[in-house]
C-alpha cells in the first residue's frame, strides 16, 4: 500500500489495477480519466473506495488548492473496509450522532418507551383475600395507556385442622378479560405454608380507556381451614 496526497492540482494515480481509498473523514476527492479533473468527474466520498482496472490512466484532485486529502493506493485491491473510519466520517458529517441522539429522547417520550415513562402512575394493594373479589386495582383511565410494570404475590397457609390438598389462585387481569399475571398455591394437609410471585417485565402492554385492572382472588371463594392473601403493584404510563 502506498499513500497519495491529493490536492487542488490534478495528479495521476499510479498505473495498474488498484483500489483507491479516500481515508479522510470529512472531505471528498474527485477522480477522472483525463486532465484536468473537474466537478463533472466522479466524487469519492470520505472513507469510500473505488477499484480501478488499470486499462487507462486515472487522475485525482480535491479541486481546492487549500484542501489536501490522503488517499491509500492498494495495488490489485478489490475491497476495503474500515468501520471505525466510517463511523468517524458519519459523526463528522453529523449523520450518525447528532441527528439521532437529538431525536431519540423526544421519540421515546412520545411513544412511552422506558426509560422515559411519561405520566407514570403507580397503583397497588396488599392483604387482599377472597372476600370482595374481584378487587379493583387500577380504576378506569380516561384514555388509553400502557402497563409498564406489574408484580403479583400470593401466599397462604393451612391450620392444624386442615386435611388433604387444596389449590388456590390469584389472577390480575383487565375487567374486559385480558390476562396479566397469575399466581397459584397449594395447601397440603395440616399446618402448611406456601407462596408464589409473578412479574410483568416486558412492559408496553396496552390498556384501553375505560378498562380497569382487577385482581381475582380464587374466584371469591374461601377454603376451609386455610388463609390466603394477595398483593400487587402496577405502574402505568400515559403518553401526552
TIDO-499367 format. One record per residue: residue number from 1; z, y, x of N, C-alpha, C in turn. Coordinates in nm, 3 decimals, padded with zeros to 5 digits. Example, Ala and Ser with C-alpha at 12.3 -4.5 7.8 and 13.67 -1.06 7.14 Angstrom:
REM TIDO-499367
1/00.780/-00.569/01.319/00.780/-00.450/01.230/00.780/-00.330/01.320
2/00.708/-00.225/01.285/00.714/-00.106/01.367/00.787/00.003/01.290
//
This chain:
REM TIDO-499367
1/00.000/-00.120/00.085/00.000/00.000/00.000/00.000/00.124/00.088
2/-00.084/00.221/00.050/-00.085/00.349/00.120/-00.060/00.461/00.020
3/-00.021/00.577/00.070/00.005/00.692/-00.016/-00.104/00.797/00.002
4/-00.144/00.855/-00.109/-00.243/00.962/-00.109/-00.182/01.081/-00.182
5/-00.171/01.194/-00.115/-00.114/01.313/-00.177/-00.226/01.393/-00.242
6/-00.230/01.390/-00.374/-00.332/01.467/-00.447/-00.288/01.611/-00.459
7/-00.385/01.704/-00.445/-00.355/01.845/-00.461/-00.469/01.911/-00.537
8/-00.478/02.043/-00.525/-00.579/02.115/-00.601/-00.721/02.091/-00.554
9/-00.737/02.036/-00.435/-00.871/02.005/-00.386/-00.915/01.870/-00.442
10/-01.041/01.834/-00.417/-01.092/01.703/-00.459/-01.095/01.611/-00.338
11/-01.018/01.502/-00.346/-01.010/01.408/-00.235/-01.069/01.273/-00.276
12/-01.131/01.206/-00.180/-01.186/01.075/-00.210/-01.078/00.967/-00.196
13/-01.076/00.878/-00.294/-00.985/00.766/-00.291/-01.043/00.662/-00.194
14/-00.960/00.600/-00.111/-01.012/00.502/-00.015/-01.104/00.401/-00.081
15/-01.213/00.365/-00.012/-01.314/00.277/-00.068/-01.260/00.136/-00.087
16/-01.326/00.062/-00.177/-01.289/-00.076/-00.202/-01.208/-00.091/-00.330
17/-01.204/-00.212/-00.384/-01.124/-00.234/-00.506/-00.978/-00.200/-00.479
18/-00.917/-00.125/-00.571/-00.777/-00.087/-00.554/-00.716/-00.047/-00.687
19/-00.586/-00.035/-00.685/-00.512/00.017/-00.800/-00.454/00.151/-00.759
20/-00.487/00.256/-00.835/-00.434/00.389/-00.807/-00.318/00.414/-00.903
21/-00.202/00.448/-00.848/-00.082/00.470/-00.928/-00.035/00.614/-00.914
22/-00.015/00.681/-01.027/00.043/00.814/-01.025/00.195/00.796/-01.027
23/00.262/00.816/-00.912/00.405/00.790/-00.901/00.491/00.907/-00.949
24/00.429/01.017/-00.989/00.505/01.133/-01.033/00.568/01.104/-01.170
25/00.676/01.175/-01.202/00.743/01.154/-01.331/00.712/01.264/-01.433
26/00.633/01.364/-01.392/00.609/01.474/-01.486/00.465/01.524/-01.488
27/00.388/01.504/-01.379/00.257/01.568/-01.370/00.144/01.466/-01.363
28/00.033/01.500/-01.425/-00.084/01.414/-01.425/-00.177/01.447/-01.308
29/-00.265/01.352/-01.277/-00.376/01.377/-01.185/-00.505/01.344/-01.259
30/-00.617/01.393/-01.205/-00.747/01.368/-01.266/-00.834/01.290/-01.168
31/-00.906/01.192/-01.220/-00.996/01.115/-01.134/-01.137/01.116/-01.194
32/-01.235/01.116/-01.103/-01.374/01.115/-01.147/-01.464/01.056/-01.040
33/-01.589/01.022/-01.076/-01.681/00.959/-00.980/-01.764/01.059/-00.901
34/-01.729/01.188/-00.906/-01.809/01.288/-00.836/-01.721/01.404/-00.790
35/-01.776/01.486/-00.703/-01.712/01.611/-00.661/-01.776/01.726/-00.737
36/-01.700/01.827/-00.776/-01.554/01.829/-00.780/-01.503/01.761/-00.907
37/-01.379/01.714/-00.903/-01.313/01.661/-01.024/-01.276/01.780/-01.113
38/-01.299/01.766/-01.244/-01.270/01.874/-01.338/-01.187/01.820/-01.455
39/-01.152/01.910/-01.545/-01.076/01.870/-01.664/-01.157/01.778/-01.755
40/-01.288/01.769/-01.733/-01.370/01.678/-01.813/-01.355/01.534/-01.766
41/-01.293/01.514/-01.650/-01.274/01.379/-01.598/-01.148/01.316/-01.659
42/-01.116/01.196/-01.612/-01.007/01.118/-01.671/-00.872/01.163/-01.617
43/-00.778/01.191/-01.709/-00.641/01.226/-01.669/-00.559/01.098/-01.654
44/-00.486/01.088/-01.545/-00.397/00.974/-01.521/-00.253/01.026/-01.536
45/-00.186/00.991/-01.646/-00.053/01.046/-01.675/00.053/01.000/-01.575
46/00.171/01.062/-01.578/00.281/01.020/-01.490/00.314/00.873/-01.510
47/00.333/00.801/-01.399/00.371/00.660/-01.398/00.262/00.567/-01.451
48/00.141/00.619/-01.470/00.029/00.536/-01.515/-00.050/00.488/-01.394
49/-00.134/00.386/-01.416/-00.217/00.333/-01.308/-00.355/00.300/-01.362
50/-00.452/00.291/-01.272/-00.589/00.256/-01.310/-00.648/00.167/-01.200
51/-00.721/00.064/-01.241/-00.786/-00.026/-01.147/-00.929/00.021/-01.121
52/-00.964/00.041/-00.993/-01.097/00.088/-00.954/-01.170/-00.026/-00.882
53/-01.294/-00.056/-00.926/-01.362/-00.174/-00.873/-01.427/-00.154/-00.736
54/-01.439/-00.029/-00.690/-01.493/-00.003/-00.557/-01.645/-00.005/-00.549
55/-01.715/-00.018/-00.661/-01.861/-00.018/-00.658/-01.917/00.122/-00.644
56/-01.836/00.222/-00.666/-01.878/00.361/-00.649/-01.762/00.440/-00.594
57/-01.787/00.554/-00.534/-01.676/00.636/-00.484/-01.599/00.700/-00.601
58/-01.468/00.718/-00.580/-01.384/00.784/-00.679/-01.305/00.894/-00.611
59/-01.277/01.000/-00.689/-01.211/01.117/-00.635/-01.091/01.154/-00.722
60/-00.995/01.224/-00.663/-00.872/01.259/-00.735/-00.834/01.403/-00.705
61/-00.772/01.468/-00.804/-00.726/01.606/-00.787/-00.620/01.638/-00.892
62/-00.533/01.733/-00.858/-00.437/01.783/-00.958/-00.494/01.903/-01.032
63/-00.606/01.958/-00.981/-00.674/02.074/-01.039/-00.592/02.202/-01.028
64/-00.482/02.198/-00.951/-00.400/02.319/-00.934/-00.352/02.323/-00.789
65/-00.382/02.433/-00.721/-00.351/02.445/-00.578/-00.202/02.431/-00.549
66/-00.119/02.474/-00.644/00.026/02.471/-00.619/00.090/02.339/-00.658
67/00.010/02.245/-00.709/00.066/02.118/-00.757/00.022/02.004/-00.667
68/00.118/01.929/-00.615/00.087/01.809/-00.538/00.155/01.689/-00.603
69/00.084/01.579/-00.604/00.134/01.457/-00.665/00.111/01.340/-00.570
70/00.213/01.259/-00.547/00.200/01.141/-00.462/00.141/01.026/-00.543
71/00.030/00.973/-00.493/-00.033/00.857/-00.557/-00.025/00.738/-00.461
72/00.002/00.621/-00.518/00.003/00.499/-00.439/-00.131/00.430/-00.454
73/-00.185/00.381/-00.343/-00.312/00.308/-00.344/-00.284/00.164/-00.303
74/-00.306/00.070/-00.396/-00.280/-00.072/-00.370/-00.414/-00.143/-00.359
75/-00.458/-00.175/-00.239/-00.587/-00.244/-00.223/-00.590/-00.375/-00.301
76/-00.695/-00.392/-00.381/-00.712/-00.514/-00.458/-00.615/-00.529/-00.574
77/-00.529/-00.428/-00.597/-00.429/-00.439/-00.703/-00.490/-00.435/-00.842
78/-00.427/-00.511/-00.933/-00.475/-00.514/-01.071/-00.373/-00.461/-01.169
79/-00.244/-00.483/-01.140/-00.140/-00.436/-01.231/-00.027/-00.373/-01.153
80/00.054/-00.292/-01.222/00.168/-00.226/-01.161/00.269/-00.196/-01.269
81/00.396/-00.214/-01.238/00.500/-00.190/-01.337/00.623/-00.133/-01.269
82/00.672/-00.022/-01.320/00.794/00.039/-01.269/00.873/00.092/-01.388
83/00.953/00.007/-01.456/01.021/00.051/-01.577/01.117/00.168/-01.555
84/01.180/00.173/-01.436/01.269/00.286/-01.408/01.189/00.416/-01.402
85/01.074/00.410/-01.334/00.990/00.530/-01.325/00.938/00.573/-01.460
86/00.901/00.476/-01.544/00.853/00.509/-01.678/00.963/00.577/-01.758
87/01.087/00.526/-01.749/01.198/00.587/-01.821/01.223/00.729/-01.772
88/01.214/00.749/-01.639/01.232/00.883/-01.585/01.124/00.977/-01.635
89/01.001/00.926/-01.644/00.891/01.009/-01.693/00.913/01.048/-01.838
90/00.955/00.951/-01.920/00.980/00.981/-02.061/01.094/01.079/-02.077
91/01.199/01.062/-01.998/01.312/01.154/-02.003/01.270/01.294/-01.961
92/01.191/01.304/-01.854/01.143/01.434/-01.806/01.062/01.506/-01.913
93/00.982/01.427/-01.986/00.898/01.487/-02.090/00.973/01.508/-02.221
94/01.099/01.460/-02.227/01.178/01.478/-02.348/01.139/01.384/-02.459
95/01.073/01.272/-02.425/01.026/01.181/-02.531/01.124/01.069/-02.558
96/01.201/01.028/-02.460/01.289/00.913/-02.480/01.434/00.952/-02.497
97/01.470/01.070/-02.452/01.612/01.106/-02.451/01.645/01.212/-02.555
98/01.594/01.332/-02.534/01.639/01.445/-02.615/01.607/01.430/-02.762
99/01.481/01.396/-02.795/01.442/01.390/-02.936/01.518/01.281/-03.008
100/01.534/01.164/-02.944/01.601/01.053/-03.010/01.748/01.082/-03.032
101/01.817/01.128/-02.928/01.959/01.150/-02.940/01.993/01.266/-03.032
102/01.904/01.361/-03.043/01.930/01.473/-03.132/01.918/01.430/-03.277
103/01.826/01.337/-03.305/01.804/01.296/-03.442/01.900/01.187/-03.487
104/01.944/01.102/-03.394/02.018/00.984/-03.432/02.148/01.012/-03.507
105/02.236/01.100/-03.459/02.361/01.120/-03.532/02.341/01.163/-03.675
106/02.248/01.256/-03.700/02.226/01.301/-03.837/02.167/01.190/-03.923
107/02.081/01.107/-03.864/02.025/00.995/-03.940/02.135/00.896/-03.976
108/02.224/00.867/-03.879/02.331/00.774/-03.905/02.424/00.827/-04.013
109/02.454/00.956/-04.007/02.543/01.013/-04.107/02.480/01.009/-04.246
110/02.351/01.034/-04.253/02.282/01.032/-04.383/02.281/00.892/-04.442
111/02.257/00.792/-04.357/02.248/00.655/-04.405/02.385/00.589/-04.420
112/02.487/00.650/-04.363/02.619/00.591/-04.372/02.638/00.472/-04.284
113/02.581/00.473/-04.163/02.591/00.360/-04.072/02.705/00.385/-03.974
114/02.796/00.287/-03.954/02.902/00.308/-03.857/02.846/00.340/-03.719
115/02.914/00.422/-03.636/03.050/00.466/-03.659/03.063/00.591/-03.745
116/02.954/00.639/-03.800/02.960/00.755/-03.888/02.969/00.707/-04.032
117/03.088/00.714/-04.091/03.107/00.671/-04.230/03.145/00.795/-04.310
118/03.047/00.860/-04.371/03.077/00.985/-04.442/03.162/00.959/-04.565
119/03.253/01.050/-04.588/03.339/01.045/-04.706/03.413/00.911/-04.717
120/03.464/00.861/-04.603/03.534/00.733/-04.604/03.657/00.741/-04.693
121/03.674/00.637/-04.778/03.788/00.631/-04.869/03.851/00.493/-04.861
122/03.981/00.484/-04.829/04.048/00.355/-04.828/04.115/00.325/-04.963
123/04.111/00.200/-05.003/04.179/00.153/-05.123/04.251/00.023/-05.087
124/04.362/-00.005/-05.155/04.431/-00.129/-05.126/04.552/-00.150/-05.215
125/04.608/-00.270/-05.206/04.726/-00.304/-05.284/04.792/-00.427/-05.221
126/04.921/-00.445/-05.246/04.995/-00.560/-05.196/05.075/-00.623/-05.311
127/05.128/-00.741/-05.286/05.214/-00.810/-05.381/05.148/-00.830/-05.517
128/05.023/-00.871/-05.517/04.951/-00.891/-05.642/04.955/-01.039/-05.681
129/05.014/-01.068/-05.795/05.024/-01.204/-05.844/04.932/-01.227/-05.961
130/04.941/-01.345/-06.025/04.852/-01.375/-06.137/04.875/-01.287/-06.259
131/04.998/-01.239/-06.277/05.025/-01.151/-06.391/04.947/-01.021/-06.377
132/04.871/-00.987/-06.478/04.790/-00.865/-06.474/04.654/-00.882/-06.410
133/04.623/-01.002/-06.362/04.491/-01.029/-06.301/04.383/-01.030/-06.409
134/04.263/-00.973/-06.379/04.221/-00.916/-06.251/04.275/-00.774/-06.229
135/04.317/-00.746/-06.107/04.372/-00.617/-06.071/04.259/-00.524/-06.024
136/04.259/-00.402/-06.070/04.160/-00.305/-06.024/04.202/-00.250/-05.888
137/04.117/-00.271/-05.788/04.145/-00.223/-05.652/04.074/-00.091/-05.625
138/03.946/-00.086/-05.659/03.867/00.036/-05.643/03.816/00.077/-05.781
139/03.860/00.190/-05.832/03.810/00.233/-05.963/03.661/00.265/-05.959
140/03.598/00.271/-06.073/03.455/00.301/-06.082/03.425/00.433/-06.011
141/03.326/00.432/-05.923/03.286/00.550/-05.848/03.177/00.627/-05.922
142/03.176/00.760/-05.910/03.078/00.840/-05.984/02.934/00.822/-05.937
143/02.915/00.774/-05.812/02.780/00.749/-05.764/02.780/00.628/-05.670
144/02.663/00.575/-05.646/02.652/00.456/-05.562/02.710/00.482/-05.424
145/02.768/00.378/-05.366/02.832/00.391/-05.236/02.813/00.261/-05.158
146/02.881/00.251/-05.042/02.874/00.130/-04.961/03.015/00.082/-04.929
147/03.031/-00.050/-04.923/03.156/-00.111/-04.880/03.140/-00.140/-04.731
148/03.221/-00.073/-04.648/03.208/-00.089/-04.504/03.308/-00.185/-04.445
149/03.418/-00.206/-04.513/03.520/-00.297/-04.459/03.602/-00.351/-04.574
150/03.643/-00.475/-04.562/03.732/-00.534/-04.660/03.819/-00.640/-04.596
151/03.941/-00.649/-04.640/04.031/-00.755/-04.593/04.112/-00.806/-04.712
152/04.121/-00.938/-04.723/04.197/-01.003/-04.829/04.289/-01.106/-04.767
153/04.416/-01.101/-04.802/04.510/-01.203/-04.757/04.577/-01.265/-04.880
154/04.609/-01.394/-04.869/04.664/-01.469/-04.981/04.766/-01.567/-04.925
155/04.885/-01.569/-04.981/04.991/-01.658/-04.932/05.071/-01.714/-05.049
156/05.124/-01.832/-05.026/05.203/-01.893/-05.132/05.299/-01.998/-05.078
157/05.395/-02.035/-05.162/05.491/-02.138/-05.124/05.538/-02.211/-05.249
158/05.591/-02.328/-05.228/05.647/-02.406/-05.338/05.797/-02.422/-05.317
159/05.870/-02.442/-05.427/06.015/-02.461/-05.413/06.049/-02.611/-05.408
160/06.176/-02.640/-05.404/06.219/-02.778/-05.386/06.184/-02.866/-05.504
161/06.157/-02.806/-05.620/06.127/-02.886/-05.739/05.978/-02.916/-05.754
162/05.896/-02.860/-05.667/05.752/-02.879/-05.679/05.713/-03.022/-05.640
163/05.623/-03.081/-05.720/05.575/-03.216/-05.695/05.423/-03.217/-05.694
164/05.363/-03.292/-05.601/05.218/-03.305/-05.595/05.152/-03.191/-05.520
165/05.022/-03.175/-05.540/04.944/-03.072/-05.473/04.878/-02.980/-05.575
166/04.890/-02.853/-05.553/04.827/-02.754/-05.640/04.745/-02.657/-05.557
167/04.630/-02.619/-05.609/04.540/-02.528/-05.538/04.533/-02.394/-05.613
168/04.537/-02.285/-05.537/04.529/-02.151/-05.595/04.426/-02.069/-05.518
169/04.377/-01.966/-05.580/04.276/-01.883/-05.512/04.298/-01.736/-05.545
170/04.238/-01.652/-05.459/04.226/-01.508/-05.486/04.081/-01.471/-05.453
171/04.020/-01.390/-05.539/03.879/-01.355/-05.522/03.860/-01.205/-05.544
172/03.812/-01.138/-05.439/03.779/-00.996/-05.451/03.631/-00.985/-05.487
173/03.600/-00.916/-05.595/03.461/-00.904/-05.638/03.442/-00.776/-05.719
174/03.319/-00.742/-05.743/03.294/-00.626/-05.829/03.310/-00.669/-05.975
175/03.334/-00.572/-06.061/03.352/-00.604/-06.203/03.225/-00.666/-06.262
176/03.110/-00.634/-06.202/02.984/-00.691/-06.251/02.961/-00.833/-06.200
177/03.049/-00.881/-06.108/03.040/-01.019/-06.064/02.991/-01.041/-05.923
178/02.967/-00.935/-05.846/02.923/-00.955/-05.708/03.040/-01.000/-05.623
179/03.036/-01.122/-05.564/03.148/-01.171/-05.484/03.156/-01.098/-05.350
180/03.279/-01.071/-05.305/03.301/-01.004/-05.178/03.382/-01.090/-05.082
181/03.505/-01.123/-05.121/03.593/-01.201/-05.033/03.671/-01.304/-05.113
182/03.669/-01.431/-05.073/03.751/-01.534/-05.137/03.861/-01.586/-05.043
183/03.971/-01.629/-05.099/04.076/-01.698/-05.025/04.130/-01.811/-05.112
184/04.162/-01.923/-05.048/04.220/-02.036/-05.118/04.341/-02.088/-05.040
185/04.440/-02.137/-05.113/04.556/-02.201/-05.051/04.592/-02.325/-05.133
186/04.679/-02.408/-05.076/04.726/-02.526/-05.146/04.875/-02.542/-05.122
187/04.948/-02.578/-05.227/05.090/-02.606/-05.216/05.108/-02.757/-05.223
188/05.160/-02.817/-05.118/05.175/-02.962/-05.112/05.319/-03.004/-05.127
189/05.349/-03.076/-05.234/05.483/-03.129/-05.260/05.588/-03.016/-05.257
190/05.709/-03.049/-05.209/05.820/-02.954/-05.217/05.831/-02.868/-05.091
191/05.876/-02.745/-05.112/05.910/-02.653/-05.002/05.797/-02.642/-04.899
192/05.676/-02.614/-04.943/05.565/-02.593/-04.852/05.523/-02.446/-04.858
193/05.459/-02.400/-04.752/05.411/-02.262/-04.747/05.276/-02.258/-04.676
194/05.188/-02.172/-04.721/05.056/-02.162/-04.660/04.999/-02.023/-04.684
195/04.897/-01.986/-04.606/04.835/-01.854/-04.623/04.689/-01.862/-04.586
196/04.613/-01.759/-04.627/04.470/-01.753/-04.598/04.429/-01.607/-04.586
197/04.330/-01.581/-04.500/04.280/-01.446/-04.481/04.128/-01.446/-04.480
198/04.068/-01.336/-04.524/03.923/-01.322/-04.521/03.890/-01.176/-04.492
199/03.782/-01.155/-04.414/03.742/-01.019/-04.378/03.594/-00.998/-04.402
200/03.562/-00.879/-04.445/03.422/-00.835/-04.454/03.399/-00.744/-04.334
201/03.321/-00.791/-04.237/03.300/-00.712/-04.115/03.155/-00.670/-04.097
202/03.064/-00.724/-04.176/02.923/-00.687/-04.161/02.898/-00.545/-04.209
203/02.967/-00.503/-04.316/02.955/-00.366/-04.366/02.823/-00.337/-04.435
204/02.821/-00.225/-04.506/02.698/-00.179/-04.569/02.663/-00.251/-04.698
205/02.762/-00.311/-04.765/02.734/-00.378/-04.892/02.728/-00.272/-05.001
206/02.615/-00.261/-05.074/02.606/-00.155/-05.174/02.699/-00.179/-05.293
207/02.754/-00.071/-05.344/02.837/-00.075/-05.464/02.779/00.026/-05.562
208/02.734/-00.024/-05.677/02.669/00.062/-05.775/02.770/00.155/-05.842
209/02.723/00.272/-05.880/02.807/00.367/-05.953/02.858/00.301/-06.080
210/02.986/00.324/-06.110/03.044/00.271/-06.232/03.084/00.125/-06.227
211/03.080/00.063/-06.108/03.114/-00.079/-06.094/03.242/-00.091/-06.012
212/03.359/-00.110/-06.075/03.484/-00.118/-05.999/03.490/-00.246/-05.914
213/03.583/-00.246/-05.820/03.614/-00.366/-05.743/03.748/-00.419/-05.793
214/03.752/-00.546/-05.826/03.873/-00.605/-05.883/03.915/-00.727/-05.801
215/04.041/-00.765/-05.815/04.095/-00.883/-05.749/04.142/-00.982/-05.854
216/04.078/-01.096/-05.853/04.115/-01.204/-05.943/04.212/-01.296/-05.870
217/04.335/-01.307/-05.922/04.435/-01.394/-05.860/04.451/-01.518/-05.947
218/04.385/-01.624/-05.905/04.394/-01.755/-05.970/04.363/-01.750/-06.119
219/04.269/-01.663/-06.157/04.230/-01.655/-06.297/04.341/-01.609/-06.388
220/04.444/-01.546/-06.328/04.558/-01.501/-06.409/04.656/-01.611/-06.443
221/04.638/-01.728/-06.383/04.723/-01.843/-06.417/04.827/-01.868/-06.309
222/04.953/-01.880/-06.348/05.058/-01.918/-06.255/05.063/-02.069/-06.240
223/05.135/-02.116/-06.139/05.152/-02.259/-06.114/05.302/-02.287/-06.106
224/05.345/-02.383/-06.185/05.488/-02.415/-06.194/05.547/-02.448/-06.057
225/05.663/-02.391/-06.030/05.740/-02.414/-05.908/05.668/-02.363/-05.781
226/05.580/-02.266/-05.798/05.516/-02.202/-05.682/05.521/-02.051/-05.699
227/05.506/-01.984/-05.585/05.495/-01.839/-05.583/05.379/-01.804/-05.492
228/05.286/-01.721/-05.539/05.174/-01.679/-05.453/05.139/-01.534/-05.482
229/05.099/-01.466/-05.375/05.069/-01.324/-05.384/04.948/-01.291/-05.296
230/04.875/-01.186/-05.333/04.758/-01.142/-05.257/04.773/-00.995/-05.221
231/04.704/-00.955/-05.111/04.697/-00.815/-05.069/04.556/-00.788/-05.016
232/04.508/-00.666/-05.033/04.373/-00.636/-04.985/04.358/-00.489/-04.949
233/04.260/-00.462/-04.864/04.221/-00.327/-04.825/04.069/-00.319/-04.831
234/04.016/-00.211/-04.886/03.872/-00.190/-04.895/03.842/-00.047/-04.852
235/03.740/-00.028/-04.766/03.701/00.106/-04.724/03.556/00.131/-04.770
236/03.540/00.238/-04.845/03.408/00.279/-04.893/03.360/00.401/-04.816
237/03.230/00.423/-04.817/03.172/00.544/-04.761/03.056/00.588/-04.849
238/03.065/00.710/-04.899/02.959/00.761/-04.988/02.877/00.865/-04.917
239/02.746/00.836/-04.891/02.661/00.936/-04.826/02.656/01.064/-04.906
240/02.651/01.180/-04.839/02.648/01.308/-04.910/02.518/01.324/-04.985
//
